[in-house]
């Protein structure tokens, strides 16, 4: 058995790609449109996984856009995605500067949570050991749910 991908349903392709690619840093690696099924599938990979994905050996995030309007809440999309990052503080600073709310700040130097435009929770985990606690993150409270 091998892990292939995580699928989340999205409401707006442009808004989602702006978040996942431009702001968050993933890359589009494949797209499939189905007239018969009335949906678009967009596969995204972390930069370090792009080549491995193309060879069939790395997981991806599948964004599913259903052409017929539908509202998604917690039961129709997904609990959370998790990504390992080289520098938790720099990643959170970049996301915050782009207008993304840090729902659970990296107070411990190890873990943070943000949400996509479709309210999918995304966990950020520090690669390797946790960094030393650092302000403003160490004293920052949670915002909303994560």
C-alpha positions, 0 to 999 in steps of 0.5 A: 500500500502507498499513500497517493494524495489528499483530496479537498473540495474547493469553491473557486479555482482561482482563489484556491490556486492563489492561496495554495500556489502563490501564497503557500508555495505548492506547484500545480503538477497535473490537471484533469477536466471531465465534461461528463463528470462536470468536475476539474481535478488539480494536483499540487505538490510541494516544490521538493516533491514535484519530480518524485510526483512526476515519477509516481513516487510522491503524494499530492494534494488534489483540489476538486472543483465540482462545476455545479455549485455546492456548499461545503462544510466540515463533513464534505471537505477534510480535517487538515493537511500537514506540511513540514517546513524548513523554518516555522517562523519564516513560513508563518511570517510570509503567510501573515504578510500575505493576509493569512490568519495564523489560527494557532501560532507556533508558540512552541517553535514546532507547530502552527495552523492556518486555514485555506479560503475553503476553511480547510485546516493546514498544519505546519510542522517544523522540520527536525527539532523545534525552534526555540520559542520566539516573539511575537509567536510565543505570547500570541493567542489562538484566532478562531478554530484550527 
